């Protein structure tokens, strides 16, 4: 599956596809919690409403540039 294939899926199909992927990281903003997954050969951000904890948006992408916000919270032990 490609990110374009993912974007064409229904809400339920997107949810199922994400569950087959690998959880990588999370972050939060004022309105939602965002979890990052690797699905096949692309990334998916899943946006959860902070109040209801329901999924309000999926964002599928391939460029690694979009994972930079997750690296800010990464702690590496030396």
PAZAKOL-313001 format. One record per residue: x, y, z of N, C-alpha, C in turn; residue in one letter; residue number from 1. Coordinates in steps of 0.1 Angstrom, whole numbers, plus 5000, padded with zeros to 4 digits. Layout:
<recs>
REC n.px n.py n.pz ca.px ca.py ca.pz c.px c.py c.pz r   k
REC    X    Y    Z     X     Y     Z    X    Y    Z A NUM
...
</recs>
This chain:
<recs>
REC n.px n.py n.pz ca.px ca.py ca.pz c.px c.py c.pz r   k
REC 5008 4988 5000  5000  5000  5000 5009 5012 5000 X   1
REC 5005 5023 4993  5012  5035  4993 5004 5045 5001 X   2
REC 5010 5057 5004  5003  5067  5011 4991 5072 5003 X   3
REC 4992 5073 4990  4980  5076  4982 4969 5066 4983 X   4
REC 4972 5053 4984  4962  5043  4986 4956 5045 4999 X   5
REC 4964 5048 5009  4959  5050  5023 4949 5061 5023 X   6
REC 4952 5072 5017  4943  5084  5017 4930 5081 5011 X   7
REC 4929 5071 5002  4916  5068  4995 4908 5059 5004 X   8
REC 4913 5053 5015  4905  5044  5023 4894 5052 5031 X   9
REC 4885 5044 5036  4875  5049  5045 4881 5051 5059 X  10
REC 4874 5058 5068  4878  5060  5081 4881 5046 5088 X  11
REC 4872 5037 5087  4874  5024  5093 4886 5016 5087 X  12
REC 4887 5017 5074  4899  5010  5067 4912 5017 5071 X  13
REC 4912 5030 5073  4924  5037  5078 4928 5032 5092 X  14
REC 4918 5031 5100  4920  5027  5114 4926 5013 5114 X  15
REC 4921 5004 5106  4926  4990  5105 4940 4990 5100 X  16
REC 4943 4998 5090  4956  4998  5084 4966 5003 5094 X  17
REC 4963 5013 5102  4972  5018  5112 4975 5008 5122 X  18
REC 4965 5000 5126  4967  4989  5136 4977 4978 5131 X  19
REC 4978 4977 5118  4988  4967  5112 5002 4973 5112 X  20
REC 5003 4986 5114  5016  4993  5113 5024 4992 5127 X  21
REC 5034 5000 5127  5043  5000  5139 5042 5014 5146 X  22
REC 5039 5014 5158  5038  5027  5166 5052 5032 5168 X  23
REC 5055 5045 5165  5068  5051  5166 5070 5061 5177 X  24
REC 5060 5070 5178  5062  5081  5188 5048 5089 5189 X  25
REC 5048 5098 5199  5037  5107  5200 5041 5121 5204 X  26
REC 5031 5130 5202  5033  5144  5206 5019 5149 5209 X  27
REC 5019 5161 5215  5006  5168  5218 5007 5182 5214 X  28
REC 4995 5188 5211  4994  5202  5209 4982 5206 5218 X  29
REC 4978 5219 5216  4967  5224  5224 4954 5217 5223 X  30
REC 4951 5211 5211  4938  5206  5208 4938 5190 5207 X  31
REC 4950 5184 5204  4949  5170  5202 4962 5163 5206 X  32
REC 4961 5150 5207  4973  5141  5209 4975 5135 5195 X  33
REC 4988 5134 5191  4991  5129  5178 5000 5117 5179 X  34
REC 4997 5106 5173  5005  5094  5174 5011 5091 5160 X  35
REC 5023 5087 5159  5030  5085  5146 5032 5070 5145 X  36
REC 5028 5065 5133  5029  5051  5130 5037 5049 5116 X  37
REC 5044 5038 5115  5050  5034  5102 5040 5023 5096 X  38
REC 5035 5026 5084  5026  5016  5078 5032 5014 5064 X  39
REC 5036 5001 5062  5043  4998  5049 5055 5006 5047 X  40
REC 5055 5015 5036  5067  5023  5033 5064 5038 5035 X  41
REC 5055 5041 5044  5052  5055  5047 5048 5057 5061 X  42
REC 5046 5069 5065  5042  5073  5079 5027 5078 5079 X  43
REC 5021 5075 5091  5007  5080  5093 5007 5087 5107 X  44
REC 5002 5099 5107  4999  5106  5120 4984 5104 5122 X  45
REC 4981 5100 5135  4967  5098  5139 4964 5109 5149 X  46
REC 4955 5118 5146  4951  5129  5155 4939 5125 5164 X  47
REC 4941 5126 5177  4930  5123  5187 4926 5136 5193 X  48
REC 4913 5138 5193  4908  5150  5201 4911 5149 5215 X  49
REC 4917 5159 5221  4921  5159  5235 4909 5156 5245 X  50
REC 4898 5161 5242  4886  5159  5251 4880 5145 5249 X  51
REC 4876 5142 5237  4869  5129  5235 4878 5117 5233 X  52
REC 4890 5120 5229  4900  5109  5226 4896 5101 5213 X  53
REC 4887 5107 5205  4883  5101  5192 4893 5106 5181 X  54
REC 4894 5097 5172  4903  5101  5160 4896 5111 5152 X  55
REC 4902 5122 5150  4896  5133  5142 4903 5135 5128 X  56
REC 4915 5129 5126  4922  5131  5114 4933 5121 5112 X  57
REC 4936 5117 5100  4947  5109  5096 4956 5117 5086 X  58
REC 4969 5117 5088  4978  5123  5078 4988 5113 5074 X  59
REC 4988 5109 5061  4997  5100  5056 5008 5107 5048 X  60
REC 5021 5103 5049  5031  5110  5042 5043 5101 5041 X  61
REC 5052 5104 5032  5064  5097  5030 5077 5105 5034 X  62
REC 5077 5118 5031  5090  5125  5034 5093 5125 5049 X  63
REC 5105 5122 5053  5109  5121  5067 5109 5135 5073 X  64
REC 5109 5145 5066  5109  5159  5071 5097 5161 5081 X  65
REC 5086 5154 5079  5074  5156  5088 5076 5149 5101 X  66
REC 5086 5141 5103  5088  5134  5116 5097 5143 5125 X  67
REC 5102 5154 5121  5110  5162  5129 5104 5167 5142 X  68
REC 5091 5170 5143  5085  5174  5155 5086 5163 5166 X  69
REC 5087 5150 5162  5088  5139  5171 5102 5138 5177 X  70
REC 5112 5142 5169  5126  5141  5173 5129 5150 5185 X  71
REC 5122 5161 5186  5124  5171  5197 5122 5164 5211 X  72
REC 5114 5154 5212  5111  5147  5225 5120 5135 5227 X  73
REC 5128 5132 5217  5136  5120  5217 5147 5121 5227 X  74
REC 5149 5112 5236  5160  5112  5246 5169 5100 5243 X  75
REC 5182 5103 5241  5191  5092  5238 5201 5091 5249 X  76
REC 5202 5079 5254  5212  5077  5266 5225 5073 5260 X  77
REC 5236 5079 5265  5249  5077  5261 5257 5070 5272 X  78
</recs>
